[in-house]
Amino acid sequence: MARKRSIVAADHATDENRRIVSSLPMTIAISRSSRFVALATLLFAGSLAGCGSANDSGPAAGAGVSGSNAGAAGEPQATSGANSLAGAGGVAGGAGASGASGAGLGGGAGNGGSESSRAGAGSGGASGNSGFGGAAGGAGTSASSAGSAGFYPWPGGNLVATVDPANTYQSELSGLHYDAAAGAAPAVLWAVQNQPSKLYRLLWNGSAWVSDENNGWTSGKSLRFPDGQGAPDSEGVTKGALGGTALYVSSERDDQDNAKSRLSVLMFDGAAAAATLTATREWNLTGDLPKVGSNLGLEAIAWVPDAYLVSKGFIDESKQAAYDPALYANHAGGIFFVGVEQDGMIYGFALDHAGNGFTRVATIASGNSGVMELSFDRDVGYLWAVCDDSCQGRTTVLDVDTRSGSNTRGKFYIRRGFERPASMPNLNNEGFTVASESTCQASFKSVFYAEDGSTMGFAIRRDSIPCGPFADH
């Protein structure tokens, strides 16, 4: 989704590794959907420390260790090490949201949140000598001084780099899904664009993620609704079980009838050779979801396998009982979670693949005012929920609550909240995906962002997160 606003921007360039660097700030008015969009934020010269694991109790003030920006399969590992961040605080114990599972990053009023945030811990560390500071190395900003919004500093390498060829996408690249390498098959980065409505199959060529030149994928493939008509406003993409060819796209409307919401999950055959892909199935969820603006609907989608949900004791809210996959015939072996931009909520659905029926089994607060992307880390078992520049690029990480005595046991709760990487400007990032554990290098693996505005001619950026689950405190 593109919006127009006046913001602070910076003169900018890229270094030899195509990391973004900055000089003097200035104020400009931009359109985030323009092909010549200017850099839309104040860039910071400092880098945030990466760490081998993210701890529930939060980093100590001034601690900071070196990190690395791991490459995905076939990618060279980026230069390791980043400046440590002084004065990083814990999660604030503010009030949590109510009315849905997983609500609230902190405070006793919320059902969810981490142990430390519910206890009100982590009110802040020292302000820090370096922080996220400007070129002169002044005091840190609020994000580095206290984490007062209830979010930890980003745990990864903080060496954000562009990883798509310049000027490949004019704008509107929205959703990403990382498909791990399997046998002789390489890793694939799937990407959707909403205007024009297209799906891309990207491969790593040694320096960038580029379009597959086989099977008609060179320029991406146009998408259509099941009747062969329309132009889905394609915002998110995911895959089901490993090895399958089905891809699922979340769409908030038909761009040829863009005043009306059409909150749909569309199924496409990724192995089809045609230049235009017609959806083989549509689940129109509009009537089961809150009424939203036509451009504020389904931005995100992620498939979560039954095996994970059952092992965690996931509660089916439609039955008020433990989730039983046998009750949902032909549901593709998992639950499809979709994120809504307007209300920041996540909804889980069992989708009947023998028809167009569906059952809502979960309603979850994301912890942000909007959801622009969902990504399920299949190796670790975390559901990442991402907000764009309207939330300062923050992410929350959700997990099914297995804590004894918890009010949200069996439901998704917010296990962690993170600020965006310190080396990432506050861009309109609407896509996010996590690489597989098989790509770990020096205990880090890649994450990828898709930016709606293609700032400086680039739409896809990479940073890293620690491999494995978060350390318990």
Secondary structure, DSSP 8 states (H G I E B T S, - for coil): ---EEEEEEEEEEE-TT--EEEEEEEEEEEETT-TT----S---S----B-SS-BTT---TT--B-------TT-----------TT-----------SSBT--SSSTTSS-S-HHHHTT--------SSTT--TT-----HHHHT-TTS-B---S----EE-S-TTS--S-EEEEEEE--BTTB--EEEEEEETTEEEEEEEE-SSSEEE--STT-TT-EEEE-TTS-S-EEEEEEEE-STT--EEEEEEEEEGGGTTSEEEEEEEEETT--SSEEE-SEEEE-GGGS----TTSSEEEEEEEEHHHHHHTT-EETTTTEE--GGGSTTSTTEEEEEEETTT-EEEEEEE-TTSS-EEEEEEEE-SSS---EEEEETTTTEEEEE--GGGTT-EEEEEE---TT-TTTTSEEEEEEE---TTS-S--EEEEEE--GGG-BTTEEEEEEEETT-GGG--EEEEEEESS--B--
